[in-house]
Amino acid sequence: MQKKRMRNYRSNYKHMAQIVFEGYGSYSNIRDVVEETGAKRIMAVCGASFKQRHSELDDTIAALNVDVTYFSGFSSNPDYASVVEGIKTYESSACELVVSIGGGSAIDTAKCIAIHECGADGELIMLKHAKCLHLAIPTTAGSGSEATCFAVIYKGGEKQSVEHGELLPDYVVLDPGFLATLPEYQKKSTMLDALCQAVESLWAKGATEESRQYARDAMEIILDNAYPYLAGENEAMRQMLLASHLAGKAINISKTTAAHAMSYKLTSMFGIAHGHAVALCLPFVWDHLLENLEMTADESITQKNAKDNVARLIVEMGLRHEFEFDDGIIGELAGSVNAQRLGNHPVSIPRRALLKMYQDALSSPKTSSP
């Protein structure tokens, strides 16, 4: 196993170096983290099936000389009320360290618990500094949330973005052994989320050469390892978890663009996974971009074979469902798109183009099985 330090890649944020443990069996380093922090009471933010799916990690936590409070009161698209309940649980248990175990939902929930307190009216109040350290253990290869300074929660079905320098977890465990138990749909949708993050990071207005290098590396790893990963090959699982982390580091600098901006309402409206929703949109966003972008852009996105390779993999994953929609739904979707995220997109997207992209994404064979 390997331990290495990674600096925070947003220079306008003040934060300690992130410590990353990587490799099979690296989950055992949780003992080192607890000893280093001196925590005697920890809060584990994890799914309800955690103990059954990851018994070895559960045994490691149980063997620690600490009090552990488990919090599983969140959904696949965590909402505001879940964070409020998590904060109450954290405070009533007098916890000193948060450990998130799971995909982006668990990690984002833990991030929000660590940076907020509850006001008298039940509203979340963002703190100037995180109230505790955070160890993130991703058990999916996709969101990259363990490498970013932002989180997503939903309030009334609408996406709420949370951003703060101290949302970046202090410690990360990248143990590919946890990926072996993932259902196929989750493997595919989270992998496509990481791929879409990498692609969008390449063309984002906020991109730098540093973020583009992370994105290019992530994109290459995913395209090279997609099928071995789905087949459960050990090295491919390690590579896919690394690619997800790299994609997270890329968007931590550049942020995402139109495909992600379009995805959030699709997720809540049709009940599909976040990565699935983004992958529905990306090919059509890319088409529009190539029609309108100056060709001085990064060759990774302007070369036709690059787009074709990404689009082909999305199609071959076969994630498309049959969606029932009409003009009213298309209009509602277009109206939900966050203007700030569109502002990070390299070309303007008029409303008529946005409507067409949604229409195509929900009906076109480009996003269905061949």
Backbone hydrogen bonds, N-H to C=O, Kabsch-Sander energy under -0.5 kcal/mol:
donor,donor_aa,acceptor,acceptor_aa,energy
2,Q,22,E,-3.0
4,K,20,V,-2.8
6,M,18,Q,-3.5
11,S,9,Y,-0.8
13,Y,10,R,-2.1
15,H,13,Y,-0.6
18,Q,6,M,-2.6
19,I,170,D,-2.3
20,V,4,K,-3.0
20,V,18,Q,-0.5
21,F,172,V,-2.9
22,E,2,Q,-3.5
23,G,174,L,-2.3
26,S,23,G,-2.0
28,S,25,G,-1.7
29,N,26,S,-1.8
30,I,27,Y,-1.9
31,R,28,S,-1.6
33,V,29,N,-2.0
34,V,30,I,-2.4
35,E,31,R,-2.3
36,E,32,D,-2.7
37,T,33,V,-2.5
38,G,34,V,-1.7
39,A,34,V,-0.8
42,I,67,D,-2.8
43,M,97,L,-2.8
44,A,42,I,-0.5
44,A,69,T,-2.7
45,V,43,M,-0.7
45,V,99,V,-2.6
46,C,44,A,-0.8
46,C,71,F,-1.8
47,G,101,I,-0.6
50,F,47,G,-1.7
53,R,49,S,-2.6
54,H,50,F,-2.8
58,D,54,H,-2.2
59,D,55,S,-2.7
60,T,56,E,-1.7
61,I,57,L,-2.5
62,A,58,D,-2.6
63,A,59,D,-1.6
64,L,61,I,-1.3
66,V,64,L,-1.7
67,D,40,K,-2.9
69,T,42,I,-2.5
70,Y,68,V,-0.5
71,F,44,A,-2.9
74,F,72,S,-1.9
80,Y,154,Y,-2.6
82,S,79,D,-0.6
83,V,79,D,-1.4
84,V,80,Y,-2.0
85,E,81,A,-2.4
86,G,82,S,-2.5
87,I,83,V,-2.5
88,K,84,V,-2.0
89,T,85,E,-2.3
90,Y,86,G,-2.6
91,E,87,I,-2.7
92,S,88,K,-2.5
93,S,89,T,-1.5
94,A,91,E,-1.0
95,C,90,Y,-1.9
96,E,41,R,-3.3
97,L,41,R,-0.8
98,V,133,L,-2.2
99,V,43,M,-3.1
100,S,98,V,-0.5
100,S,135,L,-2.5
101,I,45,V,-2.9
102,G,137,I,-1.8
107,I,103,G,-2.1
108,D,104,G,-2.9
109,T,105,S,-2.2
110,A,106,A,-2.3
111,K,107,I,-2.5
112,C,108,D,-2.3
113,I,109,T,-2.2
114,A,110,A,-2.2
115,I,111,K,-1.2
116,H,112,C,-1.0
117,E,125,I,-2.1
119,G,123,E,-3.3
122,G,119,G,-2.0
125,I,117,E,-3.0
127,L,115,I,-3.2
131,K,114,A,-2.5
133,L,96,E,-0.7
135,L,98,V,-2.7
136,A,134,H,-0.6
136,A,171,Y,-2.8
137,I,100,S,-2.9
139,T,102,G,-1.7
140,T,102,G,-0.6
142,G,140,T,-0.8
147,A,144,G,-2.3
148,T,145,S,-1.5
151,A,162,V,-2.5
153,I,160,Q,-2.2
154,Y,78,P,-2.2
155,K,158,E,-2.9
158,E,155,K,-1.6
160,Q,153,I,-3.7
162,V,151,A,-2.6
164,H,149,C,-2.3
167,L,164,H,-2.1
168,L,165,G,-1.1
170,D,134,H,-1.2
171,Y,134,H,-2.1
172,V,19,I,-2.5
173,V,136,A,-2.2
174,L,21,F,-3.5
174,L,172,V,-0.5
175,D,173,V,-0.8
178,F,175,D,-1.7
179,L,176,P,-1.6
180,A,177,G,-0.9
181,T,178,F,-0.7
182,L,179,L,-1.6
187,K,183,P,-2.3
188,K,184,E,-2.7
189,S,185,Y,-2.8
190,T,186,Q,-2.4
191,M,187,K,-2.0
192,L,188,K,-2.3
193,D,189,S,-1.6
194,A,190,T,-2.0
195,L,191,M,-2.1
196,C,192,L,-2.8
197,Q,193,D,-2.4
198,A,194,A,-2.2
199,V,195,L,-2.3
200,E,196,C,-2.8
201,S,197,Q,-2.3
202,L,198,A,-1.3
202,L,199,V,-0.6
203,W,199,V,-1.0
204,A,200,E,-1.4
205,K,344,N,-2.9
206,G,254,S,-0.5
207,A,204,A,-1.6
212,R,208,T,-2.5
213,Q,209,E,-1.9
214,Y,210,E,-1.9
215,A,211,S,-2.5
216,R,212,R,-3.1
217,D,213,Q,-2.3
218,A,214,Y,-2.6
219,M,215,A,-2.7
220,E,216,R,-2.4
221,I,217,D,-2.4
222,I,218,A,-2.4
223,L,219,M,-2.3
224,D,220,E,-2.0
225,N,221,I,-1.6
226,A,222,I,-1.4
229,Y,225,N,-2.6
230,L,226,A,-2.1
231,A,227,Y,-1.7
232,G,229,Y,-1.6
233,E,228,P,-2.5
237,M,233,E,-2.1
238,R,234,N,-1.9
239,Q,235,E,-2.5
240,M,236,A,-2.5
241,L,237,M,-2.0
242,L,238,R,-1.9
243,A,239,Q,-2.7
244,S,240,M,-2.3
245,H,241,L,-1.8
246,L,242,L,-2.6
247,A,243,A,-2.6
248,G,244,S,-2.1
249,K,245,H,-2.2
250,A,246,L,-2.2
251,I,247,A,-2.4
252,N,248,G,-1.5
253,I,249,K,-0.8
253,I,250,A,-1.0
254,S,250,A,-2.6
255,K,251,I,-1.5
261,A,257,T,-2.3
262,M,258,A,-2.5
263,S,259,A,-0.8
263,S,260,H,-0.7
264,Y,260,H,-0.9
266,L,262,M,-0.7
267,T,263,S,-2.1
268,S,264,Y,-1.8
269,M,265,K,-2.8
270,F,266,L,-2.4
271,G,267,T,-1.2
272,I,266,L,-0.5
277,A,273,A,-2.3
278,V,274,H,-2.4
279,A,275,G,-2.2
280,L,276,H,-1.6
281,C,277,A,-1.1
281,C,278,V,-0.5
282,L,278,V,-2.3
284,F,281,C,-0.8
285,V,281,C,-2.0
286,W,282,L,-2.8
287,D,283,P,-1.9
288,H,284,F,-2.1
289,L,285,V,-2.3
290,L,286,W,-2.6
291,E,287,D,-1.5
292,N,288,H,-0.9
292,N,289,L,-1.0
293,L,289,L,-2.2
297,A,294,E,-1.3
301,I,298,D,-1.9
302,T,298,D,-1.3
303,Q,299,E,-1.9
306,A,303,Q,-0.6
307,K,303,Q,-1.6
308,D,304,K,-2.8
309,N,305,N,-2.4
310,V,306,A,-2.0
311,A,307,K,-3.1
312,R,308,D,-2.5
313,L,309,N,-1.8
314,I,310,V,-2.1
315,V,311,A,-2.3
316,E,312,R,-2.8
317,M,313,L,-1.3
318,G,314,I,-0.5
318,G,315,V,-1.6
319,L,314,I,-0.5
323,F,321,H,-0.7
323,F,362,L,-0.5
325,F,323,F,-0.6
330,I,326,D,-2.3
331,G,327,D,-2.4
332,E,328,G,-2.1
333,L,329,I,-2.6
334,A,330,I,-2.4
335,G,331,G,-2.1
336,S,332,E,-0.8
336,S,333,L,-1.0
337,V,334,A,-1.0
342,L,338,N,-1.8
343,G,339,A,-1.5
344,N,341,R,-1.2
345,H,342,L,-1.3
354,L,350,P,-2.1
355,L,351,R,-2.7
356,K,352,R,-1.8
357,M,353,A,-2.3
358,Y,354,L,-2.1
359,Q,355,L,-2.4
360,D,356,K,-2.8
361,A,357,M,-2.6
362,L,358,Y,-2.0
363,S,359,Q,-0.7
363,S,360,D,-0.7
364,S,360,D,-3.0
367,T,364,S,-1.4
368,S,365,P,-1.6
